[in-house]
């Protein structure tokens, strides 16, 4: 067993293991070449290798290597944040870079709604429950806009402060799809949703997970790709196209039950097509699921839809 030192450039919040040797994958430049339809070549000149740490010997290096291999030949700008509680493993890549949220922010909107209801010691109204269900399970934009207007940016900001999502900036003028997010902040949200904490009650967490677990088939693409059979899949995705940075395509997922306890966030932009962004996310997801579940039978892993559909949030004209 080795005792590699954690590089100084690792994010401060990554776990340091004083009693157990840590296998750290150093950031290294991985030369990639663009693929047809994936995005501008300038965005893919070099891609840093993910930085991983783990309590399980050999896992960090394997994850870093396999994620880098999944990204090889793909352009676009990709950010990753992974946390596996079972093996005490973390991986990050550009995890503090901001991206336009697209519909991924809907999980934050629901978190804000429940947190605010908790503060006022009240249950959600039937109307709020209807809007929340449509917002998460079908990614309904009209429902999201109604909840965003009801909450106002001030309450969203208050929730972000309470949640420790300090790098997230709510979209202005009602454009919730232009909320600026980071992979690390999305992982922080997933952590709050999947584990007991003082921000969201257990009832609130169960409610969010229930809705994320009932997302319709057309929208269960992205991070679930390759998940082992028997695992509970909770997911929220989104995409958005603008004249700058092309297609933003994002996916956040939680994978729990049956001894599994990990979350994965993959954010992308500078994709020339939506399809290219989805393919990048699913390549990363398959590598992660395979390394965390090496004994999973190929016939039982989750196969996402090959015709993903997602709602495009309203944005101002470029």
Secondary structure, 3 states (H helix, E strand, C coil): CCCCCCCCCCCCCCCCCCCCCCCCCCCCEEECCCCCCCCCHHHHCEEECCEEEECCCCHHHHHHHHHHHHHCCCCCEEEEEEEECCCCEEEEECCCCCEECHHHHHHHHHHHHHHHHHHCCCCCCHHHHHHHHHHHHCCCHHHHHHHHHHHHHHHHHHHHHHHCCCCCECCCCCCHHHCEECHHHHHHHHHHHHCCCCCCCHHHHHHHHHHHCCCCHHHCCHHHCCCCCCCEEEEEEEEEECCCCEEEEEEEEEEEECCEEEEEEEEEEEECCHHHHHHHHHHHHHHHHHHHCCCCCHHHCCCCCCCCCCCECCCCCC
